Amino acid sequence: MRDLARALQHRFRGACPAGSRCTFEDRIMSPGLQRRLGFAPRADMRLTRDDGP
């Protein structure tokens, strides 16, 4: 299953729209909020624009 995840990540990275970037297993909360809630969720794949949020 890990090979499938890597293959999909590679495909997403290759198909990322211009002006955007793909990151994988990315944190989605601040370290302080993670400590307060007691867990650290991550996004499997996150698409962000290069020019802002």
C-alpha positions in Angstrom: 0.0 0.0 0.0 2.9 2.3 0.7 4.0 2.0 -3.0 0.6 3.1 -4.1 0.7 6.2 -1.8 4.1 7.1 -3.2 2.9 6.7 -6.8 -0.1 8.8 -6.2 2.0 11.5 -4.5 4.3 11.5 -7.5 1.3 11.9 -9.9 -0.2 14.7 -7.8 3.1 16.6 -7.8 3.4 16.2 -11.6 -0.1 17.5 -12.1 0.1 20.4 -9.7 -1.3 23.5 -11.4 1.0 26.4 -12.3 1.4 28.8 -9.4 0.7 26.1 -6.8 2.6 23.5 -4.9 1.7 20.1 -3.4 2.9 19.0 0.0 2.4 15.6 1.6 1.9 14.5 5.2 1.8 18.2 6.1 0.9 19.5 9.6 -2.4 21.4 9.6 -2.3 22.8 13.2 0.1 25.0 15.1 2.4 23.3 17.6 0.6 25.0 20.4 -2.8 23.8 19.3 -1.5 20.3 18.9 -0.2 20.3 22.4 -3.5 21.7 23.8 -5.6 19.1 21.9 -3.1 16.2 22.5 -2.8 15.1 18.9 -1.1 16.2 15.7 -3.3 15.7 12.6 -1.7 15.8 9.1 -3.1 16.3 5.7 -2.4 13.4 3.2 -2.0 16.0 0.5 -2.2 19.8 0.6 -2.4 22.1 -2.4 -1.4 25.7 -1.8 -0.9 28.7 -4.0 2.5 30.2 -4.3 1.2 33.8 -3.9 -0.6 33.4 -0.6 -3.1 31.3 1.4 
